[in-house]
Amino acid sequence: MKQVFVGVLALVLVGCGGGGDRRHAGGGQVTHLSTGPINSACMMSPRKPRSRQLCGCIQTVADRSLGRSDQNLAASFFADPHRAQEIRQSDSSRHERFWERYTAFSEAAEASCG
């Protein structure tokens, strides 16, 4: 699970830019790039390079995998990466369920958006 967390956090925090124009998310074709809290956080990230295509792709995967409150929590990781670690290590059953959904989202985003 640590590998997945590190991979997605790298994709989401450092990624926000990157290789190719991939159009697949979670096994389905990405026909448009979405906007939302994760896209906004990705685009405002100080890390470069970032792109509308990658951030939009990540948001599209989030729209397919996470509810709005989960997206808002995940978006907060851009500004405060330590928050992700706190949530992951929390004893709260709510945080544990979120982390399972976030992990599935992370794997799909990594596979779909590169």
N, C-alpha and C positions, 0 to 999 in steps of 0.2 A: 504494500500500500504506500510505503514511503516513496518508492520509485514513481508511482503514478502521481502522487502529490508533487514531487519535484518536477516531473516532466510537464505537468499541466501548469503549475505555477510558472515554470520557465516559459511555456508557450504563451500563457496569458499575460504575464508581467513583462517578460523580455521579448516575447514573440511579437505581438502587435506589429508585425511586419514580417516579411519572410518570403519563402520560396513558393513560386507558382500560383496559379489561379485555380485552386481546387474548388470543385463545385459539389462535393458530396458531403452529406452530414447524416450520421446515424443510419447509413444504408439507403438513404433517400437522396434524390437530387436536390441540390440547393438551387432554386430557380430565381431567388432574389436574396439580396443581403439585407438583413434586418437591422433595425435600430432599437435601442433599449438601454437599460442601465449598464450592461456589460460592455456593449459597444461604446457607450459614452465614456466609461472609465478607461477602456482600452485606448480610445483616441486621445484622452487627456493625459495618459501615462507619459512621464518624462522620458521613458526609455525609447530609443530609436533603433532601427526604423520601425515605424508602424504604418499600417495602411488601412484604408477604408475597406478594402476587400477582406483582409484577414479579420479585422475587428467585426465586420458585418457577418462574416462566416461564423465566428465564435458566438455571436449573438443569435444567429439562426439556430445553431445547435442548442444553445441555452433555451430558446423558445420551445424547442422540441423536448427538452429534458427536465427543465426546472420551472417551477411556478414563479410568480413575480417576487414574492418575499425571498425565495431562495436566490433569485438573480440579484436582488439588492444586497443580500449578504455577501454573495460571491464577488460582486462589484466592489465591495468595501475592501477586498484583499488587494486591489491595485494600489490604494492609498496607504494601506497598512498591512503588508505581507505577514507581519507577526500575528495579526488577528486570525489568519488561516490556521496557524499552528495552535493558537489558543482553542479554536473551535475543534480542531482535530483531536486535541488531547483532553477536551472537556469530558466530565463525567455525566453531563446532561444527556438524557435519552433523546431529546429533541435535536441536540447537536449531532448525536450519533446518527440519527436518521438523515439529517441534512448531509452529513459527510458521505453517507452511502450514495445519496443522489448526486452529490457534487463529484464523487469519484467516477460514477458512470458518465456524467456530463464531460468530465475531464478527458476520459478515454475517448469518447466520441469526438470531442473537439480536436484532440491531438491527431486522431486518425483522419478527420475530415478537413482540417484547416492547416495542418502541417506545422 
